[in-house]
Amino acid sequence: MRKWVCEVCSYVYDPEKGDPDNGIAPGTPFEALPATWRCPDCGATKDVFSPQE
């Protein structure tokens, strides 16, 4: 699964790790994150994330 990077703060969402502190289980692809999910570091919305090359 592809990792995604926040363009605001450079946080990397790794689907293999998920975001357990915010209720996102390991193995959750970025596309399956709820629309209300925010970057855990800066609070940015999903639309400012881009796929990591």
CHARMM internal coordinates of N, CA and C (Angstrom, degrees):
IC EDIT
DIST 1 N 1 CA 1.4504
DIST 1 CA 1 C 1.5271
ANGL 1 N 1 CA 1 C 109.75
DIST 1 C 2 N 1.2954
ANGL 1 CA 1 C 2 N 115.07
DIHE 1 N 1 CA 1 C 2 N 145.06
DIST 2 N 2 CA 1.4595
ANGL 1 C 2 N 2 CA 122.59
DIHE 1 CA 1 C 2 N 2 CA -176.63
DIST 2 CA 2 C 1.5306
ANGL 2 N 2 CA 2 C 111.29
DIHE 1 C 2 N 2 CA 2 C -79.25
DIST 2 C 3 N 1.3288
ANGL 2 CA 2 C 3 N 116.15
DIHE 2 N 2 CA 2 C 3 N 141.63
DIST 3 N 3 CA 1.4596
ANGL 2 C 3 N 3 CA 122.32
DIHE 2 CA 2 C 3 N 3 CA 174.29
DIST 3 CA 3 C 1.5252
ANGL 3 N 3 CA 3 C 108.59
DIHE 2 C 3 N 3 CA 3 C -87.16
DIST 3 C 4 N 1.3260
ANGL 3 CA 3 C 4 N 116.27
DIHE 3 N 3 CA 3 C 4 N 153.77
DIST 4 N 4 CA 1.4577
ANGL 3 C 4 N 4 CA 122.50
DIHE 3 CA 3 C 4 N 4 CA -179.74
DIST 4 CA 4 C 1.5238
ANGL 4 N 4 CA 4 C 109.30
DIHE 3 C 4 N 4 CA 4 C -125.64
DIST 4 C 5 N 1.3400
ANGL 4 CA 4 C 5 N 116.81
DIHE 4 N 4 CA 4 C 5 N 142.01
DIST 5 N 5 CA 1.4663
ANGL 4 C 5 N 5 CA 122.43
DIHE 4 CA 4 C 5 N 5 CA -175.32
DIST 5 CA 5 C 1.5303
ANGL 5 N 5 CA 5 C 110.20
DIHE 4 C 5 N 5 CA 5 C -115.77
DIST 5 C 6 N 1.3313
ANGL 5 CA 5 C 6 N 115.22
DIHE 5 N 5 CA 5 C 6 N 133.87
DIST 6 N 6 CA 1.4690
ANGL 5 C 6 N 6 CA 120.79
DIHE 5 CA 5 C 6 N 6 CA 174.90
DIST 6 CA 6 C 1.5226
ANGL 6 N 6 CA 6 C 107.58
DIHE 5 C 6 N 6 CA 6 C -75.18
DIST 6 C 7 N 1.3235
ANGL 6 CA 6 C 7 N 116.36
DIHE 6 N 6 CA 6 C 7 N 125.48
DIST 7 N 7 CA 1.4590
ANGL 6 C 7 N 7 CA 120.65
DIHE 6 CA 6 C 7 N 7 CA -178.93
DIST 7 CA 7 C 1.5219
ANGL 7 N 7 CA 7 C 112.39
DIHE 6 C 7 N 7 CA 7 C -76.26
DIST 7 C 8 N 1.3238
ANGL 7 CA 7 C 8 N 117.63
DIHE 7 N 7 CA 7 C 8 N -10.92
DIST 8 N 8 CA 1.4576
ANGL 7 C 8 N 8 CA 121.34
DIHE 7 CA 7 C 8 N 8 CA 179.64
DIST 8 CA 8 C 1.5306
ANGL 8 N 8 CA 8 C 110.93
DIHE 7 C 8 N 8 CA 8 C -86.02
DIST 8 C 9 N 1.3555
ANGL 8 CA 8 C 9 N 116.40
DIHE 8 N 8 CA 8 C 9 N -48.06
DIST 9 N 9 CA 1.4672
ANGL 8 C 9 N 9 CA 118.84
DIHE 8 CA 8 C 9 N 9 CA -172.76
DIST 9 CA 9 C 1.5263
ANGL 9 N 9 CA 9 C 114.25
DIHE 8 C 9 N 9 CA 9 C -124.93
DIST 9 C 10 N 1.3272
ANGL 9 CA 9 C 10 N 117.79
DIHE 9 N 9 CA 9 C 10 N -0.88
DIST 10 N 10 CA 1.4641
ANGL 9 C 10 N 10 CA 123.89
DIHE 9 CA 9 C 10 N 10 CA 178.24
DIST 10 CA 10 C 1.5335
ANGL 10 N 10 CA 10 C 114.52
DIHE 9 C 10 N 10 CA 10 C 74.40
DIST 10 C 11 N 1.3486
ANGL 10 CA 10 C 11 N 117.48
DIHE 10 N 10 CA 10 C 11 N 13.48
DIST 11 N 11 CA 1.4652
ANGL 10 C 11 N 11 CA 120.31
DIHE 10 CA 10 C 11 N 11 CA 173.51
DIST 11 CA 11 C 1.5281
ANGL 11 N 11 CA 11 C 108.15
DIHE 10 C 11 N 11 CA 11 C -60.97
DIST 11 C 12 N 1.3268
ANGL 11 CA 11 C 12 N 116.70
DIHE 11 N 11 CA 11 C 12 N 139.11
DIST 12 N 12 CA 1.4593
ANGL 11 C 12 N 12 CA 121.24
DIHE 11 CA 11 C 12 N 12 CA 179.16
DIST 12 CA 12 C 1.5240
ANGL 12 N 12 CA 12 C 109.01
DIHE 11 C 12 N 12 CA 12 C -108.71
DIST 12 C 13 N 1.3492
ANGL 12 CA 12 C 13 N 116.30
DIHE 12 N 12 CA 12 C 13 N 119.53
DIST 13 N 13 CA 1.4598
ANGL 12 C 13 N 13 CA 120.33
DIHE 12 CA 12 C 13 N 13 CA 172.93
DIST 13 CA 13 C 1.5201
ANGL 13 N 13 CA 13 C 107.38
DIHE 12 C 13 N 13 CA 13 C -85.59
DIST 13 C 14 N 1.3311
ANGL 13 CA 13 C 14 N 115.56
DIHE 13 N 13 CA 13 C 14 N 118.50
DIST 14 N 14 CA 1.4589
ANGL 13 C 14 N 14 CA 122.43
DIHE 13 CA 13 C 14 N 14 CA 179.24
DIST 14 CA 14 C 1.5247
ANGL 14 N 14 CA 14 C 107.61
DIHE 13 C 14 N 14 CA 14 C -107.58
DIST 14 C 15 N 1.3381
ANGL 14 CA 14 C 15 N 118.02
DIHE 14 N 14 CA 14 C 15 N 110.77
DIST 15 N 15 CA 1.4678
ANGL 14 C 15 N 15 CA 120.48
DIHE 14 CA 14 C 15 N 15 CA -177.79
DIST 15 CA 15 C 1.5286
ANGL 15 N 15 CA 15 C 113.16
DIHE 14 C 15 N 15 CA 15 C -58.08
DIST 15 C 16 N 1.3123
ANGL 15 CA 15 C 16 N 117.72
DIHE 15 N 15 CA 15 C 16 N -29.28
DIST 16 N 16 CA 1.4625
ANGL 15 C 16 N 16 CA 119.54
DIHE 15 CA 15 C 16 N 16 CA 179.67
DIST 16 CA 16 C 1.5231
ANGL 16 N 16 CA 16 C 111.74
DIHE 15 C 16 N 16 CA 16 C -66.93
DIST 16 C 17 N 1.3328
ANGL 16 CA 16 C 17 N 116.93
DIHE 16 N 16 CA 16 C 17 N -28.38
DIST 17 N 17 CA 1.4664
ANGL 16 C 17 N 17 CA 121.63
DIHE 16 CA 16 C 17 N 17 CA 179.26
DIST 17 CA 17 C 1.5237
ANGL 17 N 17 CA 17 C 111.91
DIHE 16 C 17 N 17 CA 17 C -95.53
DIST 17 C 18 N 1.3442
ANGL 17 CA 17 C 18 N 117.24
DIHE 17 N 17 CA 17 C 18 N -27.83
DIST 18 N 18 CA 1.4553
ANGL 17 C 18 N 18 CA 120.77
DIHE 17 CA 17 C 18 N 18 CA -175.61
DIST 18 CA 18 C 1.5195
ANGL 18 N 18 CA 18 C 110.45
DIHE 17 C 18 N 18 CA 18 C 68.37
DIST 18 C 19 N 1.3108
ANGL 18 CA 18 C 19 N 116.00
DIHE 18 N 18 CA 18 C 19 N -154.05
DIST 19 N 19 CA 1.4642
ANGL 18 C 19 N 19 CA 122.82
DIHE 18 CA 18 C 19 N 19 CA 177.20
DIST 19 CA 19 C 1.5281
ANGL 19 N 19 CA 19 C 106.89
DIHE 18 C 19 N 19 CA 19 C -142.06
DIST 19 C 20 N 1.3465
ANGL 19 CA 19 C 20 N 116.17
DIHE 19 N 19 CA 19 C 20 N 69.57
DIST 20 N 20 CA 1.4590
ANGL 19 C 20 N 20 CA 120.26
DIHE 19 CA 19 C 20 N 20 CA -173.35
DIST 20 CA 20 C 1.5327
ANGL 20 N 20 CA 20 C 114.69
DIHE 19 C 20 N 20 CA 20 C -57.60
DIST 20 C 21 N 1.3370
ANGL 20 CA 20 C 21 N 117.04
DIHE 20 N 20 CA 20 C 21 N -30.20
DIST 21 N 21 CA 1.4686
ANGL 20 C 21 N 21 CA 119.73
DIHE 20 CA 20 C 21 N 21 CA 179.12
DIST 21 CA 21 C 1.5233
ANGL 21 N 21 CA 21 C 111.69
DIHE 20 C 21 N 21 CA 21 C -64.35
DIST 21 C 22 N 1.3316
ANGL 21 CA 21 C 22 N 116.28
DIHE 21 N 21 CA 21 C 22 N -21.48
DIST 22 N 22 CA 1.4669
ANGL 21 C 22 N 22 CA 121.30
DIHE 21 CA 21 C 22 N 22 CA -179.72
DIST 22 CA 22 C 1.5314
ANGL 22 N 22 CA 22 C 112.39
DIHE 21 C 22 N 22 CA 22 C -116.71
DIST 22 C 23 N 1.3289
ANGL 22 CA 22 C 23 N 116.54
DIHE 22 N 22 CA 22 C 23 N 22.20
DIST 23 N 23 CA 1.4610
ANGL 22 C 23 N 23 CA 121.09
DIHE 22 CA 22 C 23 N 23 CA 173.71
DIST 23 CA 23 C 1.5133
ANGL 23 N 23 CA 23 C 116.15
DIHE 22 C 23 N 23 CA 23 C 80.70
DIST 23 C 24 N 1.3381
ANGL 23 CA 23 C 24 N 117.63
DIHE 23 N 23 CA 23 C 24 N 14.77
DIST 24 N 24 CA 1.4643
ANGL 23 C 24 N 24 CA 121.07
DIHE 23 CA 23 C 24 N 24 CA 179.63
DIST 24 CA 24 C 1.5302
ANGL 24 N 24 CA 24 C 108.36
DIHE 23 C 24 N 24 CA 24 C -101.93
DIST 24 C 25 N 1.3204
ANGL 24 CA 24 C 25 N 115.86
DIHE 24 N 24 CA 24 C 25 N 116.09
DIST 25 N 25 CA 1.4681
ANGL 24 C 25 N 25 CA 121.35
DIHE 24 CA 24 C 25 N 25 CA -175.43
DIST 25 CA 25 C 1.5229
ANGL 25 N 25 CA 25 C 111.86
DIHE 24 C 25 N 25 CA 25 C -72.35
DIST 25 C 26 N 1.3320
ANGL 25 CA 25 C 26 N 116.57
DIHE 25 N 25 CA 25 C 26 N 149.71
DIST 26 N 26 CA 1.4658
ANGL 25 C 26 N 26 CA 119.93
DIHE 25 CA 25 C 26 N 26 CA 172.59
DIST 26 CA 26 C 1.5309
ANGL 26 N 26 CA 26 C 109.79
DIHE 25 C 26 N 26 CA 26 C -55.99
DIST 26 C 27 N 1.3259
ANGL 26 CA 26 C 27 N 116.03
DIHE 26 N 26 CA 26 C 27 N 142.65
DIST 27 N 27 CA 1.4584
ANGL 26 C 27 N 27 CA 121.07
DIHE 26 CA 26 C 27 N 27 CA -179.03
DIST 27 CA 27 C 1.5208
ANGL 27 N 27 CA 27 C 113.67
DIHE 26 C 27 N 27 CA 27 C 92.64
DIST 27 C 28 N 1.3392
ANGL 27 CA 27 C 28 N 117.51
DIHE 27 N 27 CA 27 C 28 N 2.23
DIST 28 N 28 CA 1.4697
ANGL 27 C 28 N 28 CA 121.27
DIHE 27 CA 27 C 28 N 28 CA -179.87
DIST 28 CA 28 C 1.5223
ANGL 28 N 28 CA 28 C 110.01
DIHE 27 C 28 N 28 CA 28 C -86.14
DIST 28 C 29 N 1.3509
ANGL 28 CA 28 C 29 N 117.84
DIHE 28 N 28 CA 28 C 29 N 115.08
DIST 29 N 29 CA 1.4650
ANGL 28 C 29 N 29 CA 119.47
DIHE 28 CA 28 C 29 N 29 CA 178.01
DIST 29 CA 29 C 1.5308
ANGL 29 N 29 CA 29 C 110.86
DIHE 28 C 29 N 29 CA 29 C -66.32
DIST 29 C 30 N 1.3196
ANGL 29 CA 29 C 30 N 115.99
DIHE 29 N 29 CA 29 C 30 N 152.69
DIST 30 N 30 CA 1.4628
ANGL 29 C 30 N 30 CA 121.28
DIHE 29 CA 29 C 30 N 30 CA -179.54
DIST 30 CA 30 C 1.5222
ANGL 30 N 30 CA 30 C 111.20
DIHE 29 C 30 N 30 CA 30 C -54.35
DIST 30 C 31 N 1.3244
ANGL 30 CA 30 C 31 N 116.37
DIHE 30 N 30 CA 30 C 31 N -41.37
DIST 31 N 31 CA 1.4633
ANGL 30 C 31 N 31 CA 120.71
DIHE 30 CA 30 C 31 N 31 CA -177.85
DIST 31 CA 31 C 1.5269
ANGL 31 N 31 CA 31 C 112.65
DIHE 30 C 31 N 31 CA 31 C -62.56
DIST 31 C 32 N 1.3314
ANGL 31 CA 31 C 32 N 117.01
DIHE 31 N 31 CA 31 C 32 N -22.62
DIST 32 N 32 CA 1.4602
ANGL 31 C 32 N 32 CA 121.02
DIHE 31 CA 31 C 32 N 32 CA -178.78
DIST 32 CA 32 C 1.5332
ANGL 32 N 32 CA 32 C 113.07
DIHE 31 C 32 N 32 CA 32 C -91.80
DIST 32 C 33 N 1.3407
ANGL 32 CA 32 C 33 N 117.26
DIHE 32 N 32 CA 32 C 33 N -2.82
DIST 33 N 33 CA 1.4646
ANGL 32 C 33 N 33 CA 119.34
DIHE 32 CA 32 C 33 N 33 CA 177.55
DIST 33 CA 33 C 1.5235
ANGL 33 N 33 CA 33 C 109.06
DIHE 32 C 33 N 33 CA 33 C -65.13
DIST 33 C 34 N 1.3350
ANGL 33 CA 33 C 34 N 117.72
DIHE 33 N 33 CA 33 C 34 N 143.04
DIST 34 N 34 CA 1.4656
ANGL 33 C 34 N 34 CA 118.96
DIHE 33 CA 33 C 34 N 34 CA 178.42
DIST 34 CA 34 C 1.5290
ANGL 34 N 34 CA 34 C 111.44
DIHE 33 C 34 N 34 CA 34 C -64.21
DIST 34 C 35 N 1.3096
ANGL 34 CA 34 C 35 N 116.39
DIHE 34 N 34 CA 34 C 35 N 153.15
DIST 35 N 35 CA 1.4716
ANGL 34 C 35 N 35 CA 121.56
DIHE 34 CA 34 C 35 N 35 CA -179.36
DIST 35 CA 35 C 1.5221
ANGL 35 N 35 CA 35 C 111.52
DIHE 34 C 35 N 35 CA 35 C -60.16
DIST 35 C 36 N 1.3204
ANGL 35 CA 35 C 36 N 117.15
DIHE 35 N 35 CA 35 C 36 N -22.99
DIST 36 N 36 CA 1.4657
ANGL 35 C 36 N 36 CA 121.47
DIHE 35 CA 35 C 36 N 36 CA -178.50
DIST 36 CA 36 C 1.5251
ANGL 36 N 36 CA 36 C 113.07
DIHE 35 C 36 N 36 CA 36 C -85.41
DIST 36 C 37 N 1.3494
ANGL 36 CA 36 C 37 N 117.04
DIHE 36 N 36 CA 36 C 37 N -5.85
DIST 37 N 37 CA 1.4682
ANGL 36 C 37 N 37 CA 119.82
DIHE 36 CA 36 C 37 N 37 CA -179.65
DIST 37 CA 37 C 1.5195
ANGL 37 N 37 CA 37 C 110.14
DIHE 36 C 37 N 37 CA 37 C -65.34
DIST 37 C 38 N 1.3227
ANGL 37 CA 37 C 38 N 116.19
DIHE 37 N 37 CA 37 C 38 N 141.29
DIST 38 N 38 CA 1.4648
ANGL 37 C 38 N 38 CA 122.55
DIHE 37 CA 37 C 38 N 38 CA 179.30
DIST 38 CA 38 C 1.5294
ANGL 38 N 38 CA 38 C 109.36
DIHE 37 C 38 N 38 CA 38 C -127.17
DIST 38 C 39 N 1.3114
ANGL 38 CA 38 C 39 N 116.07
DIHE 38 N 38 CA 38 C 39 N 155.50
DIST 39 N 39 CA 1.4606
ANGL 38 C 39 N 39 CA 121.41
DIHE 38 CA 38 C 39 N 39 CA 175.20
DIST 39 CA 39 C 1.5268
ANGL 39 N 39 CA 39 C 108.47
DIHE 38 C 39 N 39 CA 39 C -56.73
DIST 39 C 40 N 1.3254
ANGL 39 CA 39 C 40 N 117.61
DIHE 39 N 39 CA 39 C 40 N 126.26
DIST 40 N 40 CA 1.4645
ANGL 39 C 40 N 40 CA 119.16
DIHE 39 CA 39 C 40 N 40 CA -177.99
DIST 40 CA 40 C 1.5288
ANGL 40 N 40 CA 40 C 114.11
DIHE 39 C 40 N 40 CA 40 C -68.33
DIST 40 C 41 N 1.3240
ANGL 40 CA 40 C 41 N 117.81
DIHE 40 N 40 CA 40 C 41 N -17.58
DIST 41 N 41 CA 1.4665
ANGL 40 C 41 N 41 CA 120.13
DIHE 40 CA 40 C 41 N 41 CA -179.74
DIST 41 CA 41 C 1.5261
ANGL 41 N 41 CA 41 C 113.34
DIHE 40 C 41 N 41 CA 41 C -90.26
DIST 41 C 42 N 1.3496
ANGL 41 CA 41 C 42 N 117.06
DIHE 41 N 41 CA 41 C 42 N -42.72
DIST 42 N 42 CA 1.4720
ANGL 41 C 42 N 42 CA 118.67
DIHE 41 CA 41 C 42 N 42 CA -174.21
DIST 42 CA 42 C 1.5236
ANGL 42 N 42 CA 42 C 114.36
DIHE 41 C 42 N 42 CA 42 C -123.28
DIST 42 C 43 N 1.3430
ANGL 42 CA 42 C 43 N 117.73
DIHE 42 N 42 CA 42 C 43 N -8.69
DIST 43 N 43 CA 1.4576
ANGL 42 C 43 N 43 CA 120.34
DIHE 42 CA 42 C 43 N 43 CA 178.18
DIST 43 CA 43 C 1.5146
ANGL 43 N 43 CA 43 C 114.82
DIHE 42 C 43 N 43 CA 43 C 84.99
DIST 43 C 44 N 1.3320
ANGL 43 CA 43 C 44 N 117.87
DIHE 43 N 43 CA 43 C 44 N 8.08
DIST 44 N 44 CA 1.4674
ANGL 43 C 44 N 44 CA 121.04
DIHE 43 CA 43 C 44 N 44 CA -179.91
DIST 44 CA 44 C 1.5398
ANGL 44 N 44 CA 44 C 110.54
DIHE 43 C 44 N 44 CA 44 C -66.75
DIST 44 C 45 N 1.3196
ANGL 44 CA 44 C 45 N 115.79
DIHE 44 N 44 CA 44 C 45 N 154.01
DIST 45 N 45 CA 1.4622
ANGL 44 C 45 N 45 CA 121.61
DIHE 44 CA 44 C 45 N 45 CA 179.00
DIST 45 CA 45 C 1.5281
ANGL 45 N 45 CA 45 C 111.03
DIHE 44 C 45 N 45 CA 45 C -80.96
DIST 45 C 46 N 1.3295
ANGL 45 CA 45 C 46 N 115.45
DIHE 45 N 45 CA 45 C 46 N 166.11
DIST 46 N 46 CA 1.4701
ANGL 45 C 46 N 46 CA 120.79
DIHE 45 CA 45 C 46 N 46 CA -177.17
DIST 46 CA 46 C 1.5233
ANGL 46 N 46 CA 46 C 113.12
DIHE 45 C 46 N 46 CA 46 C -58.84
DIST 46 C 47 N 1.3336
ANGL 46 CA 46 C 47 N 117.98
DIHE 46 N 46 CA 46 C 47 N -28.25
DIST 47 N 47 CA 1.4649
ANGL 46 C 47 N 47 CA 120.37
DIHE 46 CA 46 C 47 N 47 CA -174.51
DIST 47 CA 47 C 1.5308
ANGL 47 N 47 CA 47 C 113.96
DIHE 46 C 47 N 47 CA 47 C -70.66
DIST 47 C 48 N 1.3401
ANGL 47 CA 47 C 48 N 117.72
DIHE 47 N 47 CA 47 C 48 N -9.58
DIST 48 N 48 CA 1.4633
ANGL 47 C 48 N 48 CA 119.45
DIHE 47 CA 47 C 48 N 48 CA 176.81
DIST 48 CA 48 C 1.5407
ANGL 48 N 48 CA 48 C 111.93
DIHE 47 C 48 N 48 CA 48 C -98.61
DIST 48 C 49 N 1.3272
ANGL 48 CA 48 C 49 N 116.28
DIHE 48 N 48 CA 48 C 49 N 8.89
DIST 49 N 49 CA 1.4538
ANGL 48 C 49 N 49 CA 120.88
DIHE 48 CA 48 C 49 N 49 CA 175.90
DIST 49 CA 49 C 1.5261
ANGL 49 N 49 CA 49 C 109.20
DIHE 48 C 49 N 49 CA 49 C -93.93
DIST 49 C 50 N 1.3202
ANGL 49 CA 49 C 50 N 115.68
DIHE 49 N 49 CA 49 C 50 N 146.83
DIST 50 N 50 CA 1.4540
ANGL 49 C 50 N 50 CA 120.04
DIHE 49 CA 49 C 50 N 50 CA 176.03
DIST 50 CA 50 C 1.5294
ANGL 50 N 50 CA 50 C 108.31
DIHE 49 C 50 N 50 CA 50 C -133.03
DIST 50 C 51 N 1.3320
ANGL 50 CA 50 C 51 N 115.90
DIHE 50 N 50 CA 50 C 51 N 152.59
DIST 51 N 51 CA 1.4662
ANGL 50 C 51 N 51 CA 118.99
DIHE 50 CA 50 C 51 N 51 CA -179.94
DIST 51 CA 51 C 1.5164
ANGL 51 N 51 CA 51 C 111.28
DIHE 50 C 51 N 51 CA 51 C -62.85
DIST 51 C 52 N 1.3069
ANGL 51 CA 51 C 52 N 116.00
DIHE 51 N 51 CA 51 C 52 N 139.35
DIST 52 N 52 CA 1.4699
ANGL 51 C 52 N 52 CA 120.72
DIHE 51 CA 51 C 52 N 52 CA 178.66
DIST 52 CA 52 C 1.5208
ANGL 52 N 52 CA 52 C 108.27
DIHE 51 C 52 N 52 CA 52 C -78.80
DIST 52 C 53 N 1.2991
ANGL 52 CA 52 C 53 N 116.02
DIHE 52 N 52 CA 52 C 53 N 132.10
DIST 53 N 53 CA 1.4606
ANGL 52 C 53 N 53 CA 121.84
DIHE 52 CA 52 C 53 N 53 CA -179.71
DIST 53 CA 53 C 1.5025
ANGL 53 N 53 CA 53 C 111.09
DIHE 52 C 53 N 53 CA 53 C -74.18
END
COOR INIT
IC SEED 1 N 1 CA 1 C
IC BUILD
